Amino acid sequence: MPPRTYYARNDGLYIAYQVVGSGDACIVQSFAGPTHLEALWDLPELAGGVEQLARVARVIIYDKRGAGLSDHQGSPVTLEERAADLLAVMDAADAPRAMLTGAADGAAASLVAAALAPDRVTGMVVTEIMATLTARPGHPWGLTEAASRMLTQSRWGEADVLSYLGLAADPRLSEL
């Protein structure tokens, strides 16, 4: 049974979040890519990681703006908006300070949140950070311009986006 879903409000939008575990220490987990809080609990490799962290701290997980149970704004989401959403979730979950963890775009949002509110961050663990999402001269490892546009604008959070993330073959995810 998934934990209860709550909603933080930021910029007139609702950002879905859940709290797992208890204790004085707090961890905010920012997953990579599109998320869905209810579906996360059907994926042992994700749920197990959250449950392991919840053994030592109160863990806050959330759906990014435009994905899962969170509101969609209908325009591209900036990194600053993602960071502000993370801080709004911390406020709503009564977490004045937390360790921030994240991967890929979740890591980027965590880094910006830490830069905006360093007094609220007790530490960081970030992975898979990209210098840029889109390939450009001197940095050929990013996505094509078309794929980047699709991921960050109109298609973010839709099931067929998973093919760009290498996850389309997983039937548990393709039916979301």
Backbone bond lengths (Angstrom), bond angles and torsions (degrees), N, CA, C in turn:
res aa  C-N    CA-C-N  psi(-1)  N-CA   C-N-CA  omega(-1)  CA-C   N-CA-C  phi
1 M - - - 1.458 - - 1.529 109.66 -
2 P 1.324 117.62 120.93 1.470 119.73 -179.76 1.527 111.34 -65.13
3 P 1.322 116.72 154.30 1.461 119.47 175.67 1.535 110.17 -66.11
4 R 1.304 115.82 165.35 1.465 121.40 177.42 1.523 110.12 -63.27
5 T 1.325 116.10 141.12 1.460 121.55 177.03 1.521 109.35 -97.69
6 Y 1.319 115.49 131.81 1.466 123.27 176.69 1.521 107.91 -114.94
7 Y 1.335 116.36 172.34 1.462 120.46 179.62 1.520 110.62 -134.74
8 A 1.326 114.92 127.36 1.459 122.10 171.86 1.522 106.74 -94.07
9 R 1.304 116.89 152.06 1.467 120.15 178.60 1.525 108.88 -112.34
10 N 1.340 114.99 131.83 1.461 120.61 176.70 1.526 108.45 -150.69
11 D 1.314 116.64 133.08 1.475 121.20 178.68 1.526 112.41 54.82
12 G 1.325 117.83 31.74 1.453 121.07 -179.89 1.520 114.31 77.96
13 L 1.330 117.52 6.02 1.463 122.09 179.67 1.529 109.84 -114.30
14 Y 1.329 114.93 157.38 1.458 120.93 176.16 1.521 109.62 -102.40
15 I 1.332 115.51 130.49 1.460 123.08 178.92 1.525 107.40 -112.50
16 A 1.334 116.22 117.95 1.462 121.92 -177.18 1.530 110.35 -76.00
17 Y 1.341 115.17 138.86 1.466 119.22 175.91 1.511 110.46 -148.47
18 Q 1.319 115.41 161.61 1.457 123.32 176.61 1.524 108.88 -134.33
19 V 1.314 115.76 153.68 1.462 122.16 178.20 1.526 107.64 -122.34
20 V 1.328 115.70 129.12 1.455 122.20 -178.76 1.529 107.66 -126.93
21 G 1.324 117.21 136.42 1.452 120.96 178.54 1.513 112.01 84.31
22 S 1.324 114.94 -175.94 1.461 120.40 -178.41 1.523 108.78 -151.47
23 G 1.304 115.27 176.86 1.457 120.45 178.39 1.512 111.63 123.56
24 D 1.316 114.54 175.19 1.459 120.26 -179.10 1.517 112.03 -77.15
25 A 1.323 116.81 -35.40 1.466 120.72 179.40 1.525 109.52 -75.23
26 C 1.323 116.00 144.24 1.463 120.92 -178.66 1.527 109.52 -131.99
27 I 1.326 115.72 137.86 1.470 122.86 177.21 1.519 107.89 -124.70
28 V 1.322 117.19 130.92 1.466 121.49 172.60 1.517 106.79 -106.73
29 Q 1.325 116.09 117.54 1.466 123.02 -178.57 1.528 109.19 -98.64
30 S 1.329 116.44 120.97 1.468 122.57 177.23 1.525 108.12 -110.70
31 F 1.322 115.81 100.59 1.457 120.44 -178.02 1.523 111.74 -69.62
32 A 1.328 115.76 158.09 1.459 121.97 176.21 1.523 110.25 -78.22
33 G 1.311 115.60 148.53 1.457 121.31 172.01 1.502 114.52 66.60
34 P 1.327 115.46 -167.05 1.470 119.10 179.41 1.530 109.69 -70.50
35 T 1.311 115.83 142.90 1.455 121.39 -178.16 1.523 109.84 -127.26
36 H 1.311 115.59 166.20 1.460 122.19 172.05 1.522 106.57 -151.71
37 L 1.326 116.30 109.84 1.461 120.81 -173.28 1.520 113.81 -56.24
38 E 1.322 117.75 -38.90 1.460 118.86 -179.91 1.523 111.66 -70.31
39 A 1.330 117.65 -39.98 1.463 121.34 -179.12 1.524 111.84 -71.47
40 L 1.316 118.07 -28.29 1.462 122.06 -179.60 1.521 111.15 -52.81
41 W 1.323 117.73 -37.41 1.458 121.56 -175.32 1.519 112.67 -74.87
42 D 1.336 117.75 -8.88 1.464 122.01 174.06 1.518 111.93 -91.20
43 L 1.319 117.44 -2.75 1.463 123.30 -177.57 1.534 108.82 -112.36
44 P 1.333 117.33 97.55 1.473 119.72 -175.37 1.520 113.68 -54.40
45 E 1.330 117.53 -33.76 1.461 119.25 -178.29 1.527 112.28 -67.99
46 L 1.332 118.78 -26.48 1.461 121.60 175.31 1.529 110.66 -90.86
47 A 1.334 116.34 -49.19 1.462 120.98 -179.23 1.526 110.68 -58.90
48 G 1.328 116.97 -41.21 1.463 120.74 -179.76 1.510 112.57 -61.39
49 G 1.328 116.86 -38.59 1.462 120.22 177.82 1.520 112.01 -64.80
50 V 1.324 116.08 -42.67 1.470 120.36 177.89 1.531 109.61 -64.25
51 E 1.319 116.79 -44.20 1.469 120.64 -179.51 1.528 111.69 -63.16
52 Q 1.337 117.51 -37.70 1.472 120.63 177.47 1.530 110.31 -63.26
53 L 1.340 116.52 -45.82 1.466 119.73 178.68 1.524 111.16 -62.96
54 A 1.343 117.04 -36.81 1.465 121.68 -177.79 1.527 112.56 -67.56
55 R 1.320 117.91 -11.33 1.465 120.51 175.87 1.528 111.88 -73.71
56 V 1.336 116.10 -21.80 1.460 119.70 -176.59 1.522 113.65 -119.28
57 A 1.335 117.77 -7.97 1.465 120.25 -176.50 1.522 110.72 -160.56
58 R 1.283 115.04 167.19 1.470 121.46 170.25 1.521 106.07 -80.66
59 V 1.324 117.99 124.80 1.462 122.62 -175.04 1.530 109.17 -111.86
60 I 1.315 115.55 130.32 1.465 121.60 177.30 1.524 107.13 -112.12
61 I 1.322 115.63 125.38 1.462 121.53 175.76 1.519 107.25 -120.53
62 Y 1.322 117.08 153.53 1.462 118.85 -177.27 1.519 111.01 -151.41
63 D 1.342 114.67 157.59 1.462 121.68 171.42 1.518 107.66 -91.47
64 K 1.309 115.57 129.43 1.452 119.77 178.37 1.528 111.17 -63.06
65 R 1.286 116.02 156.28 1.461 122.01 172.88 1.532 107.92 -52.58
66 G 1.323 116.29 128.65 1.459 120.46 178.54 1.508 114.53 89.56
67 A 1.333 118.41 4.08 1.471 120.74 -179.12 1.521 110.09 -136.39
68 G 1.335 115.36 154.16 1.453 121.30 174.75 1.516 113.45 54.90
69 L 1.325 116.33 -127.97 1.458 122.59 -175.99 1.524 113.46 -88.08
70 S 1.330 117.84 -2.70 1.464 121.13 179.06 1.521 110.68 -83.30
71 D 1.332 115.06 156.54 1.467 120.71 179.54 1.518 111.57 -65.64
72 H 1.327 114.72 151.74 1.460 123.04 174.31 1.520 107.10 -103.31
73 Q 1.324 117.49 141.16 1.457 119.16 -178.35 1.517 113.12 -102.45
74 G 1.325 118.59 -10.24 1.460 120.75 176.03 1.516 115.09 80.67
75 S 1.318 117.26 7.46 1.466 120.92 176.43 1.526 107.34 -143.81
76 P 1.326 117.00 165.07 1.472 118.97 -179.99 1.528 111.41 -56.50
77 V 1.318 115.76 143.61 1.466 122.17 -179.76 1.518 107.95 -98.08
78 T 1.320 116.34 129.45 1.458 120.32 178.91 1.527 110.21 -84.96
79 L 1.296 115.27 160.87 1.465 120.90 177.04 1.529 110.46 -63.47
80 E 1.312 116.72 -35.97 1.460 120.48 178.33 1.529 110.65 -65.02
81 E 1.352 117.92 -38.26 1.467 121.11 176.20 1.528 110.66 -65.06
82 R 1.332 116.87 -41.30 1.470 120.28 177.84 1.534 110.47 -61.46
83 A 1.325 116.80 -42.78 1.466 120.85 179.05 1.530 110.47 -65.68
84 A 1.322 117.77 -41.36 1.460 121.26 178.39 1.531 110.57 -64.49
85 D 1.327 117.24 -36.54 1.469 120.73 176.09 1.524 110.76 -63.29
86 L 1.329 117.07 -43.09 1.464 121.17 178.16 1.526 110.23 -59.26
87 L 1.323 117.56 -45.25 1.460 121.19 179.41 1.531 111.41 -67.03
88 A 1.337 117.56 -35.29 1.469 120.96 176.66 1.529 110.66 -65.62
89 V 1.322 116.98 -37.44 1.466 120.71 176.54 1.530 109.44 -64.79
90 M 1.320 116.93 -42.98 1.470 119.56 177.01 1.525 110.27 -58.75
91 D 1.327 117.70 -43.45 1.464 121.26 178.60 1.525 110.92 -60.83
92 A 1.329 116.19 -49.66 1.463 120.72 -177.15 1.524 112.03 -63.69
93 A 1.333 116.93 -32.32 1.467 121.65 -179.41 1.532 112.23 -88.42
94 D 1.323 116.63 8.08 1.458 122.38 -179.65 1.530 111.14 54.90
95 A 1.331 114.30 51.99 1.462 121.63 178.16 1.534 108.33 -119.44
96 P 1.337 117.20 87.56 1.468 118.86 -178.46 1.527 113.49 -64.16
97 R 1.364 116.41 -27.94 1.465 121.51 178.74 1.512 108.35 -142.86
98 A 1.327 115.73 146.07 1.465 119.14 -179.39 1.511 110.71 -157.46
99 M 1.327 114.51 157.72 1.460 120.90 167.46 1.528 105.86 -82.81
100 L 1.317 117.50 133.95 1.459 121.64 179.69 1.518 109.29 -103.58
101 T 1.325 115.98 130.29 1.455 121.20 175.49 1.512 108.24 -126.68
102 G 1.316 116.52 146.38 1.457 118.51 179.29 1.509 111.67 -171.97
103 A 1.332 113.38 161.91 1.464 121.09 177.29 1.522 108.65 -128.24
104 A 1.331 115.82 146.37 1.469 123.65 176.83 1.532 110.44 51.52
105 D 1.335 118.17 -121.96 1.463 119.91 -178.00 1.529 111.64 -66.01
106 G 1.336 117.95 -26.32 1.461 121.05 174.01 1.517 111.01 -67.43
107 A 1.327 116.95 -35.27 1.464 121.41 176.01 1.523 110.30 -66.79
108 A 1.325 116.49 -42.85 1.462 120.52 179.66 1.525 110.73 -61.55
109 A 1.340 117.36 -44.19 1.465 120.86 178.38 1.526 110.63 -63.04
110 S 1.332 116.70 -39.02 1.463 120.99 178.55 1.532 110.88 -63.86
111 L 1.323 117.02 -43.20 1.469 120.70 179.37 1.526 111.27 -63.08
112 V 1.324 117.35 -42.67 1.467 120.19 179.36 1.529 110.17 -67.75
113 A 1.338 117.74 -41.16 1.465 120.48 176.99 1.528 110.25 -59.16
114 A 1.326 116.87 -41.64 1.463 120.85 178.83 1.530 111.35 -64.72
115 A 1.325 117.14 -36.67 1.466 120.60 178.20 1.526 111.00 -69.73
116 L 1.343 116.93 -35.86 1.463 121.27 -179.44 1.525 112.71 -76.13
117 A 1.337 116.69 -31.74 1.468 120.66 -175.93 1.528 110.68 -140.40
118 P 1.336 117.99 65.49 1.466 120.26 -175.25 1.524 113.52 -61.19
119 D 1.310 118.37 -27.07 1.464 121.31 179.70 1.531 112.51 -71.18
120 R 1.324 117.36 -11.06 1.465 121.41 -179.01 1.529 112.62 -98.73
121 V 1.334 117.14 -1.91 1.464 121.43 -173.91 1.523 109.84 -112.34
122 T 1.350 115.23 124.47 1.466 120.18 179.30 1.522 112.19 -92.59
123 G 1.319 117.29 -16.50 1.457 122.60 179.92 1.514 109.18 174.17
124 M 1.334 115.55 173.73 1.462 119.97 -179.14 1.522 110.61 -145.08
125 V 1.331 114.80 144.45 1.456 122.23 169.38 1.527 105.18 -134.70
126 V 1.330 116.53 109.92 1.462 120.25 -177.51 1.531 109.82 -129.14
127 T 1.331 115.40 144.27 1.464 120.85 -179.12 1.518 109.91 -137.22
128 E 1.313 115.41 165.54 1.459 123.27 173.90 1.529 113.54 55.47
129 I 1.309 115.68 38.16 1.457 120.22 -179.38 1.529 109.14 -78.24
130 M 1.323 115.62 133.09 1.465 121.23 179.46 1.524 109.46 -108.71
131 A 1.308 116.26 140.66 1.459 119.96 175.94 1.523 110.62 -65.69
132 T 1.321 116.03 -33.09 1.455 121.63 178.24 1.524 108.19 -156.96
133 L 1.303 117.38 148.56 1.455 121.30 178.09 1.529 110.68 -75.34
134 T 1.322 115.40 -34.04 1.461 121.35 -174.99 1.525 111.37 -101.34
135 A 1.335 116.36 136.67 1.470 120.52 175.77 1.530 108.88 -62.41
136 R 1.306 115.45 141.41 1.465 121.07 177.63 1.522 108.95 -152.27
137 P 1.301 118.19 167.91 1.472 119.89 -179.11 1.530 111.14 -53.67
138 G 1.313 115.82 130.52 1.447 121.41 -178.96 1.528 113.48 85.35
139 H 1.326 116.99 -7.51 1.474 121.45 178.96 1.531 108.10 -145.74
140 P 1.342 117.37 77.75 1.471 121.03 -173.43 1.527 115.26 -81.26
141 W 1.337 119.25 3.66 1.461 121.04 -171.00 1.532 114.42 -88.66
142 G 1.300 119.36 -1.78 1.461 121.37 -177.41 1.516 113.04 -84.66
143 L 1.331 115.23 -177.42 1.459 122.63 177.67 1.522 110.85 -75.87
144 T 1.338 115.47 162.97 1.461 119.06 172.77 1.520 108.08 -66.17
145 E 1.316 116.77 161.16 1.468 121.76 178.84 1.534 110.73 -56.99
146 A 1.347 117.59 -43.11 1.474 121.87 -179.03 1.524 111.30 -64.91
147 A 1.320 117.66 -43.89 1.460 121.04 179.77 1.528 110.80 -65.97
148 S 1.307 116.57 -40.19 1.455 121.24 178.22 1.526 110.74 -62.28
149 R 1.328 116.71 -45.11 1.465 121.03 178.44 1.532 110.86 -60.23
150 M 1.338 116.41 -44.30 1.458 120.61 -179.24 1.531 110.94 -62.34
151 L 1.322 116.55 -44.06 1.455 120.34 -177.83 1.524 112.89 -68.30
152 T 1.312 117.10 -36.46 1.462 119.74 -172.57 1.518 113.51 -97.49
153 Q 1.313 118.47 -8.14 1.459 118.63 -177.75 1.511 111.78 -120.19
154 S 1.306 116.61 -108.32 1.462 120.90 -167.18 1.523 114.79 -68.99
155 R 1.332 120.70 -26.06 1.455 121.40 -171.98 1.523 114.08 -103.48
156 W 1.308 118.91 -1.05 1.455 121.88 -175.62 1.529 109.94 -56.47
157 G 1.310 116.75 128.63 1.448 121.83 176.99 1.516 114.59 91.82
158 E 1.344 118.73 -5.51 1.460 120.77 178.64 1.525 109.61 -86.39
159 A 1.335 116.06 151.18 1.466 120.88 -172.61 1.519 112.98 -59.14
160 D 1.340 119.75 -38.05 1.459 119.03 -176.55 1.529 113.14 -72.02
161 V 1.325 117.59 -10.83 1.463 120.66 173.55 1.528 109.61 -64.72
162 L 1.332 116.58 -25.25 1.464 120.62 -178.71 1.522 112.61 -57.94
163 S 1.338 117.49 -29.14 1.460 119.38 179.51 1.524 111.18 -63.20
164 Y 1.329 117.97 -33.53 1.462 120.79 177.31 1.520 111.74 -71.14
165 L 1.322 116.22 -22.89 1.457 120.78 -179.01 1.518 112.82 -96.19
166 G 1.343 116.68 3.29 1.452 121.42 178.76 1.512 113.91 76.76
167 L 1.329 118.22 21.42 1.461 121.89 -175.98 1.524 113.61 -115.42
168 A 1.320 118.70 2.38 1.460 121.17 -173.32 1.522 112.78 -63.71
169 A 1.314 118.50 -26.11 1.463 120.65 -177.65 1.525 112.64 -74.34
170 D 1.328 118.27 -12.15 1.454 121.28 -179.03 1.527 109.10 -84.94
171 P 1.343 118.64 108.42 1.473 120.99 -176.09 1.514 113.40 -62.72
172 R 1.326 117.81 -24.50 1.465 119.98 177.84 1.513 110.99 -64.20
173 L 1.321 117.06 -29.19 1.468 121.08 -176.46 1.519 112.60 -95.54
174 S 1.309 117.49 -30.53 1.463 119.65 -174.67 1.517 112.79 -72.04
175 E 1.331 117.78 -13.64 1.463 120.43 -179.36 1.518 112.22 -97.43
176 L 1.323 119.49 4.69 1.468 122.12 -179.72 1.499 110.83 -67.42
